[in-house]
Amino acid sequence: MWNVVLAQAQEAIQEAAPDGAAEVVQEAAGRQGSQGGGFQMFLPLIAIFAVFYLLIMRPQQKREKERRAMLAAVAKGDQVVTNGGICGTVVGLSEKSVVVRVSEDPPIKMEFLRGAISQVTDRDGQE
C-alpha cells in the first residue's frame, strides 16, 4: 500500500517541479524506501520477547521443576511445612495426598494434598 502512495507522490512531484528538482526528490524517496524492511520492524519486538523469556519465564520453569521434584521425593518421616504454615511429620503417603502427624501427645493426623506442601525438611531437621 505504501509503495502505491509513494509512487503517486513521486508522480505528483514530477508534474509540479522542474526537471532538476524532480530527480533530487526521486533519489531521496528511493533512499527512504530502501531503509525500511519487514524484519527490521519486528527486531525490537523479538528482542523484548527474548529478554522476557530469559528473565521471567525460564527461571519460573526451573523453580516449578524443582518443586515437582521435591513433592515427588516426599517420604515417611520427613518434616514438612504446608502452605498454611502447619508443621508436622509425614506418616502416610498416597499418589495425591499426604498424611501429616501434627501432634504426638494427643495424636492428631491431618491429610493434605501433595501440592499443599511448601517446604520439606529432612529427618534430621535440616532444610
Residue pairs with C-beta under 8 A, 6 or more apart in sequence:
3 33
6 29
6 33
9 29
10 25
10 26
10 29
13 21
13 22
13 25
14 22
14 25
14 26
17 25
70 117
70 120
71 114
71 115
71 117
73 120
74 80
74 90
74 93
74 98
74 114
74 117
74 120
75 90
75 93
76 90
76 91
76 92
76 93
77 89
77 90
77 123
78 89
78 90
78 120
78 121
78 122
78 123
79 87
79 88
79 89
79 90
79 120
79 121
79 122
79 123
79 125
80 87
80 88
80 89
80 90
80 98
80 100
80 117
80 119
80 120
80 121
81 87
81 117
81 118
81 119
81 121
82 100
82 112
82 116
82 117
82 118
83 116
83 117
83 118
84 116
86 100
86 102
86 110
87 102
88 100
88 101
88 102
88 110
89 100
89 101
90 98
90 99
90 100
90 101
91 99
91 100
91 101
91 109
92 98
92 99
92 109
92 111
93 99
96 113
96 114
97 111
97 112
97 113
97 114
98 111
98 112
98 113
98 114
98 117
99 109
99 110
99 111
99 112
100 109
100 110
100 111
100 112
101 107
101 108
101 109
102 108
102 109
102 110
119 127
121 127
